[in-house]
Amino acid sequence: MLNIAVQRLYNQHLVDSTCATPAAAVAALGAVQGQDYPGAKWALALRVPGSTDAAIERALDEGGLLRTWALRGTLHLVAAADVHWLLHLVAPRLIASMARRYREVELDEPTLERSGRLLVAALPPGQRRDRRELLAMLEANGISTAGQRGYHMLMHAGLERRICQVGVVRNTPIFAALAPPAAPLPARDEALAELARRYFTSHGPATLADFVWWSGLAAGEARAALAALSAELRQETVGGQEYWLSADQPDHREVPGLLLLPGFDEFLVSYRDRSPSIAAEHERSWGHDNGVFTPTIVRAGQVVGLWKRTFKKDAVAISVEPLSPLSAADREAIAAAAEEFGRFLGMAVILP
């Protein structure tokens, strides 16, 4: 029988990855959850062998990789080559869903349009400004950014493909204007099929409900996109549930080793049903009511513990909270994974 969790490790490029660059890894996955910026960079490093924090920052700085509000209106890392067709597909539904929130913060269409034009004007080619500078500019032009107004104006401009984020410095996002598309955008049905192709190829085995959750699409459109790929995907029934994955992907029976995943890694957060990899009694320990997810220790596709990193003066300390018994071999594997995390950061590692 298909081992869903193990298969996902391979298809998500967490095992035997051939992704050569951060942008290639993001393109393969379709998009990568990005609101936890340091965690998102580590998620990419796990999929791009030998990469470093500095290399991923360079990819953002050079423009091949962008950070913007995308799927479900949540910040994601997106390959620059994909950002226009992806947002053209998903943004109108997201903007419509925000209508009530816009009324609550007293943002009408003329204000959103004017703020969007001002934001673009403040970001000529080659110019970058941080969030504080952009909000101060809006205030100077008579547009209040009080409360959540500033956030929603930046987000709206991002969804309209006017601006994007190109990095974060001391927890402050850095923005640039989004360059126009290099080619005509695909028709909607083509874009739907492409998004489904990226998801089921990289995240499969997955269900239709998983795809609806991840993409934020209406269920009918998601179903149509899946149907359009019937010749490219294969269906497997496990536990009475229908899963879909690429037809040409082999079944992986080997049990891979141990990984230290960031809290918002696609391996867990991109599915509505996470039970193939995390026991129900542990899911609350991983996900909290405030929407924050704790980094996980994954062995052979199963969450066996949580971990935390704390920065010291010249090193990073790693602490571990087992959720299942850890063997001596597990602890050796955790130490090796922690050292790899330190190498990624360019810092020494302290383990208890």
C-alpha positions as CSV (number, residue, x, y, z in Angstrom):
1,M,0.0,0.0,0.0
2,L,1.2,3.5,-0.8
3,N,3.0,5.2,2.1
4,I,1.5,8.7,1.9
5,A,4.0,10.4,4.3
6,V,7.1,8.8,2.7
7,Q,5.9,9.6,-0.8
8,R,5.3,13.2,0.2
9,L,8.9,13.5,1.5
10,Y,10.2,12.6,-2.0
11,N,7.7,14.6,-4.0
12,Q,8.2,17.7,-1.9
13,H,12.0,17.5,-2.6
14,L,12.9,16.9,1.1
15,V,14.6,13.6,0.1
16,D,16.9,13.2,-3.0
17,S,16.2,16.7,-4.2
18,T,17.4,17.8,-7.6
19,C,16.5,21.4,-7.1
20,A,19.6,23.5,-8.0
21,T,18.4,26.9,-6.9
22,P,15.9,28.4,-4.4
23,A,13.7,29.7,-7.3
24,A,13.7,26.2,-8.8
25,A,12.5,24.7,-5.5
26,V,9.7,27.3,-5.2
27,A,8.6,26.8,-8.8
28,A,8.5,23.0,-8.3
29,L,6.3,23.4,-5.3
30,G,4.1,26.1,-6.8
31,A,4.6,28.5,-3.8
32,V,6.1,28.1,-0.4
33,Q,4.4,29.4,2.8
34,G,6.4,32.5,3.7
35,Q,4.9,34.5,6.6
36,D,7.7,33.1,8.9
37,Y,10.5,34.5,6.9
38,P,13.5,32.8,8.6
39,G,11.5,29.5,8.5
40,A,10.7,29.9,4.9
41,K,14.4,30.3,4.0
42,W,15.2,27.1,6.0
43,A,12.4,25.3,4.2
44,L,14.1,26.1,0.9
45,A,17.5,25.2,2.2
46,L,16.2,21.7,3.0
47,R,15.2,21.4,-0.6
48,V,18.3,22.9,-2.3
49,P,21.3,20.9,-1.2
50,G,24.2,22.9,0.0
51,S,22.3,26.2,0.1
52,T,22.8,28.9,2.8
53,D,20.8,31.7,4.3
54,A,23.0,34.2,2.3
55,A,22.3,32.3,-1.0
56,I,18.6,32.5,-0.5
57,E,18.8,36.2,0.4
58,R,20.7,36.7,-2.8
59,A,17.9,35.0,-4.8
60,L,15.5,37.5,-3.3
61,D,17.8,40.4,-3.8
62,E,18.4,39.5,-7.5
63,G,14.7,39.2,-8.2
64,G,14.4,35.5,-9.1
65,L,12.4,34.9,-6.0
66,L,9.7,37.1,-4.5
67,R,7.6,37.3,-1.3
68,T,4.0,38.4,-1.7
69,W,0.4,37.7,-0.6
70,A,-0.7,34.8,-2.6
71,L,-2.5,31.6,-1.8
72,R,-5.3,32.1,0.8
73,G,-4.1,35.8,1.2
74,T,-1.1,34.5,3.1
75,L,2.5,35.6,2.5
76,H,4.3,33.1,0.2
77,L,7.6,32.9,-1.6
78,V,6.9,32.7,-5.3
79,A,9.2,32.3,-8.3
80,A,9.3,35.6,-10.2
81,A,8.4,33.8,-13.4
82,D,5.2,32.6,-11.8
83,V,4.0,35.6,-9.8
84,H,1.8,37.3,-12.5
85,W,-0.2,34.3,-13.7
86,L,-0.6,33.0,-10.1
87,L,-1.9,36.3,-8.7
88,H,-4.0,36.9,-11.8
89,L,-5.7,33.5,-11.0
90,V,-6.2,33.8,-7.3
91,A,-6.2,37.5,-6.4
92,P,-9.7,38.6,-7.6
93,R,-11.3,36.1,-5.3
94,L,-9.1,37.2,-2.4
95,I,-9.8,40.9,-2.9
96,A,-13.5,40.2,-3.1
97,S,-13.3,38.2,0.2
98,M,-11.8,41.3,1.9
99,A,-14.7,43.6,1.2
100,R,-16.1,43.5,4.7
101,R,-12.6,44.0,6.2
102,Y,-12.0,47.0,4.0
103,R,-15.3,48.5,5.2
104,E,-14.3,47.9,8.9
105,V,-11.0,49.8,8.4
106,E,-12.7,52.4,6.3
107,L,-10.8,51.7,3.1
108,D,-12.9,52.5,0.0
109,E,-12.0,51.8,-3.7
110,P,-10.8,55.3,-4.4
111,T,-8.4,55.2,-1.4
112,L,-7.1,51.7,-2.3
113,E,-6.6,52.9,-5.9
114,R,-4.8,56.1,-4.9
115,S,-2.6,54.3,-2.3
116,G,-1.7,51.7,-4.9
117,R,-0.6,54.4,-7.4
118,L,1.4,56.2,-4.7
119,L,3.2,53.0,-3.7
120,V,4.3,52.3,-7.2
121,A,5.4,55.9,-7.7
122,A,7.5,55.6,-4.6
123,L,9.3,52.6,-6.0
124,P,10.8,53.5,-9.4
125,P,13.0,50.8,-11.1
126,G,15.9,50.0,-8.8
127,Q,14.4,51.7,-5.8
128,R,13.5,49.8,-2.6
129,R,11.9,51.0,0.5
130,D,10.9,49.4,3.7
131,R,7.4,49.2,5.2
132,R,8.0,52.1,7.6
133,E,9.1,54.4,4.8
134,L,6.1,53.5,2.6
135,L,3.6,54.0,5.4
136,A,5.2,57.4,6.2
137,M,4.9,58.3,2.5
138,L,1.2,57.5,2.5
139,E,0.7,59.5,5.7
140,A,2.5,62.5,4.1
141,N,0.1,62.3,1.2
142,G,-2.9,62.5,3.5
143,I,-3.8,58.8,3.7
144,S,-4.1,57.4,7.2
145,T,-2.3,54.2,7.9
146,A,-3.7,53.8,11.4
147,G,-4.5,50.4,12.8
148,Q,-4.6,47.8,10.0
149,R,-5.1,50.3,7.2
150,G,-1.5,50.4,6.2
151,Y,-1.2,46.6,6.2
152,H,-4.3,46.3,4.0
153,M,-3.2,48.9,1.5
154,L,0.2,47.2,1.1
155,M,-1.5,43.8,0.7
156,H,-4.0,45.1,-1.8
157,A,-1.2,46.6,-3.9
158,G,0.5,43.3,-3.7
159,L,-2.5,41.4,-4.8
160,E,-3.0,43.8,-7.7
161,R,0.5,43.0,-8.8
162,R,1.9,46.5,-8.2
163,I,4.4,45.8,-5.5
164,C,6.1,42.8,-3.9
165,Q,8.6,42.1,-1.1
166,V,12.3,41.5,-1.9
167,G,13.6,40.7,1.6
168,V,13.3,41.4,5.3
169,V,15.8,43.4,7.3
170,R,15.5,43.4,11.2
171,N,11.9,42.1,10.9
172,T,10.9,44.9,8.5
173,P,9.8,43.9,5.0
174,I,11.5,45.6,2.0
175,F,9.4,46.4,-1.0
176,A,10.0,47.0,-4.7
177,A,7.6,47.6,-7.6
178,L,6.7,44.4,-9.4
179,A,8.1,44.3,-13.0
180,P,5.4,43.7,-15.7
181,P,5.0,40.2,-17.0
182,A,7.5,39.1,-19.6
183,A,4.9,37.2,-21.7
184,P,1.1,37.2,-22.1
185,L,-0.8,35.6,-19.2
186,P,-2.4,32.2,-19.8
187,A,-6.1,31.7,-20.0
188,R,-7.8,31.0,-16.7
189,D,-8.4,27.3,-17.5
190,E,-4.7,26.9,-18.4
191,A,-3.6,28.7,-15.2
192,L,-5.9,26.5,-13.1
193,A,-4.5,23.3,-14.6
194,E,-1.0,24.6,-14.1
195,L,-1.6,25.3,-10.4
196,A,-3.1,21.9,-9.9
197,R,-0.2,20.3,-11.8
198,R,2.4,22.0,-9.6
199,Y,0.5,21.0,-6.4
200,F,-0.2,17.3,-7.1
201,T,3.2,16.7,-8.7
202,S,5.0,18.2,-5.7
203,H,2.6,17.6,-2.8
204,G,1.0,14.4,-3.8
205,P,-0.4,12.1,-2.7
206,A,-3.1,14.7,-1.8
207,T,-6.8,14.9,-1.9
208,L,-9.1,17.3,-3.7
209,A,-9.9,18.9,-0.3
210,D,-6.2,19.3,0.3
211,F,-5.8,21.2,-3.0
212,V,-8.8,23.4,-2.2
213,W,-7.3,24.3,1.2
214,W,-3.8,25.0,-0.2
215,S,-4.9,27.0,-3.2
216,G,-7.9,28.9,-1.8
217,L,-9.8,28.2,-5.0
218,A,-13.5,27.6,-5.1
219,A,-14.2,23.9,-4.9
220,G,-15.8,23.8,-8.4
221,E,-12.7,25.3,-10.0
222,A,-10.4,23.1,-8.1
223,R,-12.4,20.0,-9.2
224,A,-12.3,21.1,-12.8
225,A,-8.5,21.7,-12.6
226,L,-8.0,18.2,-11.2
227,A,-10.2,16.7,-13.9
228,A,-8.2,18.5,-16.6
229,L,-5.1,16.6,-15.4
230,S,-6.7,13.1,-15.5
231,A,-4.1,11.9,-18.1
232,E,-1.2,13.2,-16.0
233,L,-2.2,12.0,-12.6
234,R,-3.0,8.7,-11.0
235,Q,-5.5,8.0,-8.2
236,E,-4.8,5.8,-5.2
237,T,-7.3,4.9,-2.5
238,V,-5.9,4.7,1.0
239,G,-8.1,4.2,4.1
240,G,-11.2,4.9,1.9
241,Q,-9.8,8.3,0.8
242,E,-8.9,9.2,-2.8
243,Y,-5.4,10.6,-3.2
244,W,-3.8,12.0,-6.4
245,L,-0.2,12.2,-7.5
246,S,1.8,12.4,-10.7
247,A,1.4,9.3,-12.9
248,D,5.1,8.9,-13.5
249,Q,6.3,9.1,-9.9
250,P,7.5,5.8,-8.5
251,D,6.3,4.4,-5.3
252,H,8.9,5.0,-2.6
253,R,9.1,2.2,0.0
254,E,12.4,3.2,1.6
255,V,12.1,5.0,5.0
256,P,14.1,8.2,4.9
257,G,16.0,9.7,7.8
258,L,15.3,12.5,10.2
259,L,14.6,16.2,9.4
260,L,14.3,19.4,11.4
261,L,11.4,21.2,9.6
262,P,10.3,24.8,10.2
263,G,6.9,25.3,11.7
264,F,5.1,26.4,8.5
265,D,6.8,23.8,6.2
266,E,4.7,22.7,3.2
267,F,5.1,19.1,4.4
268,L,2.4,19.7,7.0
269,V,0.7,23.1,6.5
270,S,-0.2,22.5,2.8
271,Y,-2.8,19.8,3.6
272,R,-6.2,20.0,5.2
273,D,-5.8,16.6,6.6
274,R,-2.4,16.2,8.3
275,S,-3.1,12.8,9.9
276,P,-0.7,10.8,7.5
277,S,2.2,12.6,9.3
278,I,1.1,13.8,12.7
279,A,-1.0,12.0,15.3
280,A,-4.2,13.8,16.4
281,E,-3.0,14.0,19.9
282,H,0.1,15.9,18.8
283,E,-1.4,18.3,16.3
284,R,-2.3,20.8,19.0
285,S,1.3,20.8,20.2
286,W,2.4,21.7,16.7
287,G,-0.3,24.3,15.8
288,H,-1.5,26.9,18.3
289,D,-4.7,28.9,18.6
290,N,-2.8,32.1,17.7
291,G,-1.9,30.7,14.2
292,V,1.7,30.0,15.0
293,F,3.2,26.6,14.2
294,T,6.1,25.0,16.0
295,P,9.1,23.6,14.1
296,T,8.9,19.8,14.0
297,I,11.2,16.8,14.1
298,V,10.2,14.4,11.3
299,R,11.4,10.8,11.2
300,A,10.4,8.6,8.2
301,G,7.6,11.0,7.5
302,Q,6.2,11.1,11.0
303,V,6.3,14.0,13.5
304,V,8.1,12.6,16.5
305,G,9.1,15.9,18.3
306,L,9.3,19.6,18.3
307,W,12.4,21.8,18.3
308,K,13.3,25.4,18.9
309,R,16.2,27.6,18.1
310,T,17.5,30.4,20.3
311,F,20.2,32.7,19.2
312,K,23.2,33.3,21.5
313,K,26.1,35.8,21.0
314,D,28.1,33.6,18.6
315,A,25.9,30.5,18.2
316,V,22.4,29.1,17.9
317,A,21.1,26.8,20.6
318,I,18.7,24.0,19.6
319,S,16.3,22.5,22.2
320,V,14.2,19.4,21.6
321,E,10.7,18.3,22.9
322,P,10.1,14.7,22.0
323,L,6.5,13.7,21.3
324,S,7.4,10.0,20.8
325,P,10.3,8.1,22.3
326,L,13.7,8.9,20.7
327,S,16.4,6.3,20.3
328,A,20.1,6.9,20.5
329,A,20.2,6.8,16.7
330,D,17.5,9.5,16.6
331,R,19.5,11.8,18.8
332,E,22.5,11.3,16.7
333,A,20.4,12.2,13.6
334,I,19.1,15.3,15.4
335,A,22.6,16.4,16.2
336,A,23.6,16.0,12.5
337,A,20.5,17.9,11.4
338,A,21.2,20.6,13.9
339,E,24.8,20.9,12.6
340,E,23.4,21.3,9.0
341,F,21.1,24.1,10.3
342,G,24.1,25.8,11.8
343,R,26.0,25.5,8.5
344,F,23.1,27.0,6.7
345,L,23.2,30.0,9.1
346,G,27.0,30.1,9.3
347,M,26.9,29.7,13.1
348,A,28.1,27.2,15.7
349,V,25.4,25.0,17.2
350,I,24.7,24.3,20.9
351,L,22.8,21.2,21.8
352,P,21.8,20.1,25.3
